[in-house]
Amino acid sequence: MKAWQLHAFGLENLKLGSVTRPTPKPHEILIKVGAVSLNFRDKAIVDGIYEPDLVPKRLIPVSDAVGTIIQVGSKVTRFKVGDRVISHLYSHWIDGTPAPDEPAHCLGTPYPGGLAEYMILEAESAVLAPDSLTDEEASTLPIAALTAWFSLVTYGNLKAGETVVIQGTGGVSIFGLQIAHALGARVIVTTSSDAKGELARQLGANEVINYVTTPDWAAEVQKLTNGKGADQLLEVVGGDGLNDSVEATKVTGQIAVIGFLAGQTTNLNLMRVIFKQTRIQGIAVGHLRAFEEMNQAFDRYEIKPVIEKVYPFEEAVQAYEHLAKGAFGKIVIKM
Ligand SMILES: NC(=O)c1ccc[n+]([C@@H]2O[C@H](COP(=O)([O-])OP(=O)(O)OC[C@H]3O[C@@H](n4cnc5c(N)ncnc54)[C@H](OP(=O)(O)O)[C@@H]3O)[C@@H](O)[C@H]2O)c1
């Protein structure tokens, strides 16, 4: 089969070639990939800054894929040939509390990903693709959408009328905006671009703060909430900016620590966290049960993934380059 493989760290080492088509073991399924979507994680893996010790030699990258089952293992009862399914990043995390070794069972590192004609999935952790979504749309759900859902709903128990701050307009953030808006929250989006801010308003953002022209965006959030602060915040930036997020959230507010765009370590003022009794919640995407609940909610609220551009399979490198520049919503690669 045709497959993109990472031969060494660096985008110049991502090469299209030919490999043997895998055969499913008893509990696995083989899908013909329809589309994959890119996440910042995929870029960080290629760059060698995401758990580099876990990355196998000659990796087929990209965790998020949708496809049609063409072969099932001898013990598979959950699906049949012809079903259209979506991958689930934490392939052993089905429900409840995660096990300590969940990262060892992730797709696109250390397990092979979907940037190929065919892909193996474990049947227990594949998810039926909603009929209402195309392959391109369904491929955007596994990481970006579930991360936002798990933060706001599973951990955050978001209620109508609460205020949510969403940082930026990338993959996770736009899903966060759509979910929070659908559930009746007031949404404040921070962005570097007034044009993207306008698009965010069209998706339901109530307020937009340009974090370049208003560097003290946390003070602006305080102003917009009459000095109370936001109930929840999706932290995709990381680094020392976490201090701003503490200032932007209310006493006992929740910060979902998701991203590390500005850095994987932070210099945090603990006294502010202590006095504000801030709930800082680490997020690692989410479990399968939440994925299925989320898909039902997306159908109910008619949430459609926002895709900035779809690239053909042969232009995977250009898709990665686009992701590095920052997209409004998602970048997809279609087989
Ligand atoms: N923990 C998890 O489970 C999990 C899951 C998914 C993603 N992540 C992480 O979350 C982060 C975002 O992922 P993604 O896939 O959504 O990335 P993405 O699609 O590449 O989005 C990046 C966007 O972040 C915004 N941004 C950058 N610097 C910012 C800043 N200082 N303040 C506010 N916004 C800023 C920009 O928005 P504007 O152009 O509007 O300024 C940029 O377009 C990454 O670090 C990723 O690894 C973690």
The ligand as a MOL file (V3000), in Angstrom:
LIG
                    3D

  0  0  0     0  0            999 V3000
M  V30 BEGIN CTAB
M  V30 COUNTS 48 52 0 0 0
M  V30 BEGIN ATOM
M  V30 1 N -3.7690 17.7170 25.9380 0
M  V30 2 C -4.4740 17.2800 24.9100 0
M  V30 3 O -5.2150 16.3080 25.0050 0
M  V30 4 C -4.3720 18.0050 23.6140 0
M  V30 5 C -5.2660 17.7250 22.5730 0
M  V30 6 C -5.2040 18.4890 21.4220 0
M  V30 7 C -4.2630 19.4960 21.3140 0
M  V30 8 N -3.3890 19.7080 22.3160 0 CHG=1
M  V30 9 C -2.4220 20.8060 22.2530 0
M  V30 10 O -3.1560 22.0350 22.2280 0
M  V30 11 C -2.4720 22.9930 21.4610 0
M  V30 12 C -3.3730 23.4800 20.3270 0
M  V30 13 O -3.6250 22.4100 19.4550 0
M  V30 14 P -4.4190 22.6250 18.0870 0
M  V30 15 O -4.3500 21.3260 17.3590 0
M  V30 16 O -5.7340 23.2610 18.3450 0 CHG=-1
M  V30 17 O -3.4330 23.6680 17.3910 0
M  V30 18 P -3.6270 24.5460 16.0940 0
M  V30 19 O -4.8240 24.0880 15.3290 0
M  V30 20 O -2.3160 24.5890 15.4080 0
M  V30 21 O -3.9820 25.9900 16.7000 0
M  V30 22 C -3.0270 26.9390 16.9760 0
M  V30 23 C -3.7140 28.2820 17.2850 0
M  V30 24 O -3.4140 28.6590 18.6190 0
M  V30 25 C -3.5230 30.0530 18.7240 0
M  V30 26 N -2.4580 30.6340 19.5280 0
M  V30 27 C -1.1240 30.5250 19.3720 0
M  V30 28 N -0.4890 31.2620 20.3090 0
M  V30 29 C -1.4540 31.8540 21.0550 0
M  V30 30 C -1.4760 32.7480 22.1580 0
M  V30 31 N -0.3400 33.2030 22.6840 0
M  V30 32 N -2.6760 33.0970 22.6680 0
M  V30 33 C -3.8250 32.6280 22.1550 0
M  V30 34 N -3.8750 31.8050 21.1030 0
M  V30 35 C -2.7090 31.4260 20.5720 0
M  V30 36 C -3.4840 30.6360 17.3280 0
M  V30 37 O -4.7670 31.2010 17.0860 0
M  V30 38 P -4.9410 32.6250 16.3500 0
M  V30 39 O -4.4020 32.4140 14.9550 0
M  V30 40 O -6.3990 32.8760 16.3950 0
M  V30 41 O -4.1540 33.6370 17.1240 0
M  V30 42 C -3.1860 29.4240 16.4600 0
M  V30 43 O -3.8430 29.4930 15.2200 0
M  V30 44 C -1.1850 22.2960 20.9910 0
M  V30 45 O -0.1450 22.5560 21.9120 0
M  V30 46 C -1.5690 20.8330 21.0180 0
M  V30 47 O -0.4660 19.9720 21.1210 0
M  V30 48 C -3.4240 18.9800 23.4530 0
M  V30 END ATOM
M  V30 BEGIN BOND
M  V30 1 1 1 2
M  V30 2 2 2 3
M  V30 3 1 2 4
M  V30 4 1 4 5
M  V30 5 2 4 48
M  V30 6 2 5 6
M  V30 7 1 6 7
M  V30 8 2 7 8
M  V30 9 1 8 9
M  V30 10 1 8 48
M  V30 11 1 9 10
M  V30 12 1 9 46
M  V30 13 1 10 11
M  V30 14 1 11 12
M  V30 15 1 11 44
M  V30 16 1 12 13
M  V30 17 1 13 14
M  V30 18 2 14 15
M  V30 19 1 14 16
M  V30 20 1 14 17
M  V30 21 1 17 18
M  V30 22 2 18 19
M  V30 23 1 18 20
M  V30 24 1 18 21
M  V30 25 1 21 22
M  V30 26 1 22 23
M  V30 27 1 23 24
M  V30 28 1 23 42
M  V30 29 1 24 25
M  V30 30 1 25 26
M  V30 31 1 25 36
M  V30 32 1 26 27
M  V30 33 1 26 35
M  V30 34 2 27 28
M  V30 35 1 28 29
M  V30 36 1 29 30
M  V30 37 2 29 35
M  V30 38 1 30 31
M  V30 39 2 30 32
M  V30 40 1 32 33
M  V30 41 2 33 34
M  V30 42 1 34 35
M  V30 43 1 36 37
M  V30 44 1 36 42
M  V30 45 1 37 38
M  V30 46 2 38 39
M  V30 47 1 38 40
M  V30 48 1 38 41
M  V30 49 1 42 43
M  V30 50 1 44 45
M  V30 51 1 44 46
M  V30 52 1 46 47
M  V30 END BOND
M  V30 END CTAB
M  END
